[in-house]
Amino acid sequence: MWGNKDQLVESTSAGAVARKVREFDWGATPLGRSRDWPPELKTVVRQILESRFPAAIVWGPAYTTIYNDAFLPILGDKPEALGRSFADIWAEAWHEIGPIAERAYAGEATYISDFPLVIDRYGKPEQAWFTFCYSPLRLSDGTVAGMIDTVVETTNTMRARADLDVVNKELGHRLKNTLALVQAFAEQTLVKVTEREAVNAFRDRLRALGHAHDVLLRHSWAAASLDTVVRETLAPLDGLQQIAIEGPDIAIASRAALSLSLILHELATNATKYGALSVPDGCIALSWGIADGVFCLRWCEAGGPPVEAPTHLGFGSRLIRRGIAVSGKVDCRYLPEGFEAELSAPAGELLSS
């Protein structure tokens, strides 16, 4: 095809598509005889035919298509696409991908991840997903003469994510039922306990644990948004919006998310009983950040009743002092102007499971 055994394809491209390209009657297409192709087109054809990454060249105003072996699974059982218009090959989806191709022809590359398309390559419509890039192809004078489509199908990955989402939702439903059952058992078992405050505290801690699990389930237990953990934990205890929250949103590990949720619940509960949240004019500044590899969270109360250090440590206080990581530190200060707590830990422990 290349004339005088042009080494463009003959020497290295031995795939089925490369043979088709060599034997194809390009003179019957808008591209014309291959020996007359511009050198830029010959070069890019050689590159994709020698590549194992799925790619297709779309050249000229008729969108004439040349693809490589790795592109065959993308096409499925569609009629032979070699030499045909890209718009005809993907006619069922052209209303969606056509404008993207037009942008490439205008000189603008477009990269899209997990793009959903309904296509027909096995005799019936199917939902599929693709990560692809349409990039302009230029002649030596800078004129855009076509585009290259580099693409990976992500259908299996997207379906697996959807299946995992269903499993996570079912797990979340069952976990909520389990926590509700534990709470019911506790209330029935402790019905004769006269210290109702302890029973109520146990119930509230279960609820806080449930909120933390909800956040983790939405993130598949891999990591959780620190900002989301903080806000969802504190919202039930901050009816007057007395807590000012400030800090970068960080993805933290599941273990740290659970610990932090329970600690914040205890801090807010104590503030509701004895501190800044026990009066309308009280306020709390909650902030966090990472500096020099150390995560630090600060809880500062103001405007509440006079502060007194506790004479003994209850469960909540011990939970706070455990910190949010194995190597973490906790500094609690009972200042006259308000209680303060500073929790720190190596950022690596906070971000890893």
ZAROKE-645018 format. One record per residue (C-alpha): x, y, z; residue number from 1. Coordinates in steps of 0.02 Angstrom, whole numbers, plus 50000, padded with zeros to 5 digits. Example, Ala and Ser with C-alpha at 12.3 -4.5 7.8 and 13.67 -1.06 7.14 Angstrom:
2
    px    py    pz   k
 50615 49775 50390   1
 50684 49947 50357   2
//
This chain:
353
    px    py    pz   k
 50000 50000 50000   1
 50139 50121 50042   2
 50227 50105 49874   3
 50402 50032 49851   4
 50388 49938 50017   5
 50377 50096 50120   6
 50447 50046 50292   7
 50307 50144 50375   8
 50207 49985 50407   9
 50296 49841 50326  10
 50440 49820 50447  11
 50355 49814 50618  12
 50165 49815 50604  13
 50111 49635 50581  14
 49939 49643 50663  15
 49778 49598 50575  16
 49726 49780 50558  17
 49898 49829 50490  18
 49876 49700 50351  19
 49702 49768 50316  20
 49771 49944 50305  21
 49907 49889 50183  22
 49782 49797 50072  23
 49639 49923 50083  24
 49584 50018 49927  25
 49609 50193 49996  26
 49584 50266 49824  27
 49398 50233 49845  28
 49392 50341 50002  29
 49406 50530 50028  30
 49587 50502 50083  31
 49641 50447 49909  32
 49786 50331 49869  33
 49899 50301 50019  34
 50056 50345 49920  35
 49985 50521 49904  36
 49947 50545 50089  37
 50035 50688 50177  38
 50185 50631 50279  39
 50098 50684 50441  40
 49958 50559 50410  41
 50079 50420 50363  42
 50177 50451 50522  43
 50029 50448 50640  44
 49957 50292 50555  45
 50121 50202 50581  46
 50123 50256 50764  47
 49949 50190 50806  48
 49974 50027 50709  49
 50131 49994 50811  50
 50042 50039 50974  51
 49949 49920 51087  52
 49844 50061 51158  53
 49669 50076 51080  54
 49672 50218 50955  55
 49585 50278 50798  56
 49634 50413 50676  57
 49495 50521 50605  58
 49557 50619 50455  59
 49486 50750 50340  60
 49315 50833 50329  61
 49232 50664 50295  62
 49298 50595 50462  63
 49380 50447 50374  64
 49434 50319 50504  65
 49591 50214 50527  66
 49608 50113 50687  67
 49729 49987 50764  68
 49711 49810 50831  69
 49684 49869 51010  70
 49532 49968 50951  71
 49441 49812 50890  72
 49357 49771 51060  73
 49288 49949 51062  74
 49203 49917 50895  75
 49133 49747 50942  76
 49034 49670 50799  77
 49003 49832 50706  78
 49022 49825 50515  79
 49199 49852 50455  80
 49249 50028 50508  81
 49408 50049 50407  82
 49391 50192 50284  83
 49216 50238 50345  84
 49159 50400 50422  85
 49180 50406 50611  86
 49009 50489 50616  87
 48930 50339 50527  88
 49021 50211 50634  89
 48954 50290 50793  90
 48791 50357 50720  91
 48691 50303 50873  92
 48800 50411 50987  93
 48853 50549 50867  94
 48736 50676 50946  95
 48845 50661 51102  96
 49020 50633 51035  97
 49001 50735 50875  98
 49019 50904 50965  99
 49177 50837 51051 100
 49248 50787 50883 101
 49207 50960 50814 102
 49305 51039 50957 103
 49456 50932 50910 104
 49440 50987 50729 105
 49436 51166 50795 106
 49603 51134 50882 107
 49541 51096 51058 108
 49583 50929 51141 109
 49454 50852 51259 110
 49487 50720 51393 111
 49338 50638 51480 112
 49336 50500 51611 113
 49200 50367 51624 114
 49090 50449 51492 115
 48922 50356 51478 116
 48861 50312 51303 117
 48723 50201 51237 118
 48799 50113 51087 119
 48752 49972 50968 120
 48895 49853 50928 121
 48813 49683 50958 122
 48646 49706 50873 123
 48560 49796 51017 124
 48583 49954 51120 125
 48694 49937 51273 126
 48753 50055 51408 127
 48941 50075 51406 128
 49071 50192 51480 129
 49233 50256 51406 130
 49382 50360 51459 131
 49448 50445 51304 132
 49538 50594 51229 133
 49502 50675 51062 134
 49659 50770 51011 135
 49685 50873 50853 136
 49807 50812 50721 137
 49897 50949 50625 138
 49994 50967 50464 139
 50167 51045 50466 140
 50093 51218 50437 141
 49984 51202 50594 142
 49822 51167 50503 143
 49709 51043 50591 144
 49680 50898 50471 145
 49599 50773 50588 146
 49600 50702 50763 147
 49658 50550 50858 148
 49542 50456 50976 149
 49637 50366 51116 150
 49514 50269 51221 151
 49493 50141 51360 152
 49327 50059 51396 153
 49280 50067 51580 154
 49112 49979 51572 155
 49163 49834 51685 156
 49237 49954 51813 157
 49081 50062 51817 158
 48967 49910 51835 159
 49076 49844 51976 160
 49062 50013 52063 161
 48874 50007 52045 162
 48869 49831 52117 163
 48980 49886 52262 164
 48865 50034 52294 165
 48717 49914 52308 166
 48815 49805 52430 167
 48866 49957 52533 168
 48687 50018 52543 169
 48629 49847 52601 170
 48771 49840 52727 171
 48725 50012 52790 172
 48543 49960 52808 173
 48591 49805 52907 174
 48714 49901 53014 175
 48581 50028 53060 176
 48464 49886 53106 177
 48600 49807 53212 178
 48637 49968 53305 179
 48451 49997 53332 180
 48437 49820 53401 181
 48585 49849 53518 182
 48504 50009 53577 183
 48339 49920 53609 184
 48428 49780 53703 185
 48518 49908 53810 186
 48362 50006 53852 187
 48267 49847 53899 188
 48414 49775 53996 189
 48447 49939 54088 190
 48264 49985 54116 191
 48284 49969 54304 192
 48443 50070 54312 193
 48405 50228 54407 194
 48551 50324 54332 195
 48458 50371 54172 196
 48592 50493 54120 197
 48712 50348 54092 198
 48583 50255 53988 199
 48549 50410 53884 200
 48736 50438 53859 201
 48755 50260 53797 202
 48611 50285 53674 203
 48685 50448 53611 204
 48855 50368 53585 205
 48775 50231 53483 206
 48691 50364 53377 207
 48858 50454 53351 208
 48937 50289 53300 209
 48795 50264 53176 210
 48826 50435 53098 211
 49010 50392 53076 212
 48968 50227 52993 213
 48848 50316 52874 214
 48989 50429 52814 215
 49109 50283 52791 216
 48981 50180 52697 217
 48957 50322 52574 218
 49144 50315 52541 219
 49154 50124 52529 220
 49254 50117 52692 221
 49411 50171 52602 222
 49420 50348 52668 223
 49302 50484 52725 224
 49287 50670 52707 225
 49349 50750 52868 226
 49236 50900 52843 227
 49085 50785 52822 228
 49129 50683 52977 229
 49144 50842 53080 230
 48985 50925 53020 231
 48874 50770 53028 232
 48936 50726 53202 233
 48909 50900 53274 234
 48747 50948 53185 235
 48629 50861 53310 236
 48713 50952 53456 237
 48729 51124 53377 238
 48549 51179 53359 239
 48593 51363 53383 240
 48742 51354 53264 241
 48866 51405 53397 242
 49011 51304 53326 243
 49121 51388 53195 244
 49208 51257 53089 245
 49364 51292 52987 246
 49491 51178 52904 247
 49539 51097 52740 248
 49437 50949 52682 249
 49549 50797 52700 250
 49514 50615 52659 251
 49549 50520 52820 252
 49557 50333 52851 253
 49407 50239 52919 254
 49485 50206 53090 255
 49526 50389 53115 256
 49352 50441 53057 257
 49269 50330 53187 258
 49383 50391 53327 259
 49363 50572 53280 260
 49174 50558 53269 261
 49160 50485 53444 262
 49282 50614 53516 263
 49189 50761 53439 264
 49026 50690 53505 265
 49098 50685 53681 266
 49169 50861 53667 267
 49003 50931 53606 268
 48906 50834 53738 269
 49015 50902 53877 270
 48998 51077 53805 271
 48809 51056 53805 272
 48808 51002 53987 273
 48942 51111 54064 274
 49022 51225 53934 275
 48993 51347 53794 276
 48842 51258 53718 277
 48749 51264 53884 278
 48712 51451 53862 279
 48647 51547 53709 280
 48795 51665 53704 281
 48927 51530 53709 282
 49030 51487 53556 283
 49158 51360 53499 284
 49296 51379 53371 285
 49343 51212 53292 286
 49489 51212 53172 287
 49616 51091 53101 288
 49761 51081 52981 289
 49921 50989 52936 290
 50093 51067 52961 291
 50263 50981 52950 292
 50180 50812 52934 293
 50075 50832 53092 294
 49886 50845 53096 295
 49818 50958 53231 296
 49637 50991 53282 297
 49590 51128 53405 298
 49428 51145 53504 299
 49413 51313 53592 300
 49260 51363 53695 301
 49214 51539 53749 302
 49067 51630 53829 303
 49011 51484 53936 304
 49000 51462 54125 305
 49158 51471 54231 306
 49269 51321 54195 307
 49321 51197 54327 308
 49433 51048 54301 309
 49342 50882 54336 310
 49381 50793 54497 311
 49375 50624 54410 312
 49379 50562 54231 313
 49223 50480 54162 314
 49213 50371 54008 315
 49192 50520 53891 316
 49346 50608 53958 317
 49449 50449 53944 318
 49387 50426 53765 319
 49443 50603 53720 320
 49614 50574 53797 321
 49640 50417 53693 322
 49659 50531 53542 323
 49628 50496 53360 324
 49781 50389 53322 325
 49899 50268 53407 326
 50040 50395 53413 327
 49924 50542 53441 328
 49930 50669 53583 329
 49792 50760 53674 330
 49810 50919 53775 331
 49657 50974 53876 332
 49661 51146 53958 333
 49530 51206 54082 334
 49556 51393 54062 335
 49448 51523 54151 336
 49384 51590 53985 337
 49338 51419 53919 338
 49388 51239 53894 339
 49514 51201 53758 340
 49573 51037 53683 341
 49710 51007 53556 342
 49725 50838 53471 343
 49875 50800 53363 344
 49941 50648 53270 345
 50062 50606 53130 346
 49969 50643 52968 347
 50023 50475 52901 348
 49926 50383 53036 349
 49773 50488 53005 350
 49774 50457 52818 351
 49815 50271 52820 352
 49702 50129 52873 353
//
